[in-house]
Amino acid sequence: MTKRNFLLLFLLVYAATISAQLVITPGTQLYMSGNTQLTLQNIDLVNNSNGGLVAGNGTVSFTGNASSNISGSQPVQFYKLEINKTSGSSVLLQRAIDVTQQVSFVNGFLNLNNFDVNLGTTGTLNGEQETSRIIGSNGGQVLFSTVLNTPVAVNPANLGAIISSAQNLGAVIVRRGHRSQINNYGQGNTVLRYFDILPVNNNNLNATLRFQYFDGELNGLTESTLVLWRSADNLHWTNEGSTSKNSTINYVEKTGIASFSRWTLSSLNNPLPVAFVLFNIKCEGGKVVLNWKTAQEQNSSHYIIERSTDGLNWTMIGSLPAAGNSNIERSYLFTDNNPLQKSYYRIAQYDINGRVGYTAIQRLSCNVMDALSIWPNPFHEKVFINVSVSNGSQAVIKVFDNKGALIKIQNNPLLPGSNQLTVDMKNQPNGMYQLTIEWDNGQIKRTTKVIKQ
């Protein structure tokens, strides 16, 4: 470690004891030599330097009784990541991360919060249990790539999708998510787990899939009625039934599978009434204004506005009636008249049967400066853009292919505060793209390269 980096580490650790953040600033690096363990007790990790964390063979352990965040403008790559939070606390992702060896669970949760954990070809999950595991009902996935040739009860990366087949599947991408699935009519709800299994050879597999789950992922469904459902496009679903199941050790299994795609568990379709298209927060005159929009609603009852100081433990601060049934865009507004200095917000939507769905979690920052983050990269179907602006304006997003041809353009309104935008690229081929976003009447322009896999 150079003298400069040693001094930086000292200053960062000293600063963390005061602000509860370990910040790696641009142009600096934090080296972990050998199998060093870096313990962050009730401390956030913020990486704003390209290659700022050099993990070596070390372990970064998040401990303590309060939730922590992983954030920053630059990628974060761990060798070993340990979640060891007490009192039901969690580690909340504010950006995508890579883990090359393993994610170990001792206590507490790792909340994807609409971001990905990429395990590459060598990473794995270790020690997941009911009280300590990955969650992420508002989006995000755990990604793993491997080769499966005549697999026998293989559980890639210990994700919980156990695969057998007499055929060579070749290279396989496995993705695990925790968002309830819906059909193309905006209906249906599932357990809070699904798997994308995408092999190169995907015909006449005669395969077996054992789908594992936790009780905490049942999402209000009756465990004894669970069957496997399959979708080729993530919208149209087929009930595949089950060959066997066990509600004691939590799995549903199906044999004779010809091909793989997206799989989840559910019983008969149940209404999932709301599709959120916007959730924005801003500071205004010492108050916090929350605005959200829905594209459609079915059997929706009401909204609960929730606030948290740690992103895990939530308190109700208000409620609003929902539309019930609607096929048009609707807007909602709520003002927190007594905001805390630092807070998280989310909206909980309840249907008439008591089921609940949530928006993404937004973190309040009243000292808003124009900022931009784009994730995940690489991506699979969609690119998410988070833009924080001081003043409302129009965003223009342009996507160019690797030959420089403009293939997509879209316009999105930006409200003061934090805005999350989505660029749908599922119909585009794999490869590299250039994404440009302009706002503030073209005065601010950012360009970045993204890769579709």
Secondary structure, DSSP 8 states (H G I E B T S, - for coil): --HHHHHHHHHHHHHHHHHSEEEE-TT--EE--TT-EEEEET-EEEE-STT-EE-TT-EEEEEESS-EEEE-SS-EEEEEEEEEESTT-EEEESS-EEEEEEEEEEESEEE-TT--EE-TTT--EE--BTTBSEE-TT--EEEEEEEEES-SSB-GGG-SEEEE-SSEEEEEEEEEE-S----TTSB----S-EEEEEES--SS--EEEEEE--GGG-TT--GGG-EEEEESSSSSEEEEE-SEEETTTTEEEEEEE---SEEEEESS--B--EEEEEEEEEEETTEEEEEEEEEEEESEEEEEEEEESSSSSEEEEEEEE--SEESS-EEEEEEESS--SS-EEEEEEEETTS-EEE---EE--SS---EEEEE-SSBSSEEEEEEEESS-EEEEEEEE-TTS-EEEEEEEEE-SEEEEEEEE-TTS-SEEEEEEEEETTTTEEEEEEEEE-
